[in-house]
Amino acid sequence: MHKEASKKMKNELEALGFGFVPLDRKYAANGMSAVRYPKGISAADIVPKLAEKDIVVAGGLHKAIATEYFRIGHMGITATDTARGDVERVIKGVKEVLDAAGYKKD
């Protein structure tokens, strides 16, 4: 279930214009996505706005690129109990904050 949740999250975010820290998704974790902000979008556009929707994501950890990405966890009950709709809720929230920031994918 974690692999499916990860794939769904990453596919949806990629379609919105996000990139990822791992250069190849085959090396990406199934329990977490390290998501690069699209051009023109910053942490201030995403992280606190998601928190206002009760969606908690975390900033980047790698010092050299910490301002270039954020992390979304999709593990445990959030991935295994699909009836909860957690993955879909996060994706919907990300779409909403991108729209609010005026982001348009090229």
Residue pairs with C-beta under 8 A, 6 or more apart in sequence:
1 79
1 80
1 82
2 30
2 31
2 74
2 75
2 79
2 80
3 30
4 79
5 30
5 74
5 78
5 79
5 82
5 87
6 28
6 29
6 30
6 31
6 33
6 74
6 79
8 87
8 91
9 33
9 72
9 74
9 87
9 90
9 91
10 20
10 25
10 28
10 33
12 91
13 33
13 35
13 91
13 94
14 20
16 38
16 94
16 95
16 98
16 105
17 38
17 98
17 103
17 105
17 106
18 35
18 36
18 37
18 38
19 35
19 36
19 38
20 28
20 33
20 34
20 35
20 36
20 69
21 34
21 35
21 36
21 60
21 62
21 65
21 69
22 28
22 34
28 34
30 75
31 73
31 74
31 75
31 79
32 71
32 72
32 73
32 74
32 75
33 71
33 72
33 74
34 60
34 69
34 70
34 71
35 69
35 70
35 71
35 72
36 68
36 69
37 43
37 45
37 46
37 68
37 69
37 70
38 98
38 103
38 105
40 103
41 98
41 101
41 103
42 67
43 59
43 67
43 70
45 97
45 98
45 101
45 103
46 57
46 70
46 94
46 97
46 98
46 101
47 57
47 59
47 70
49 97
49 100
49 101
50 56
50 57
50 90
50 93
50 94
50 97
53 93
53 96
53 97
55 89
55 90
55 93
57 70
57 71
57 72
57 73
57 90
58 70
58 71
58 73
59 66
59 70
59 71
60 66
60 67
60 68
60 69
60 70
60 71
61 71
72 90
74 86
74 87
74 90
77 84
77 86
78 84
78 86
78 87
79 86
79 87
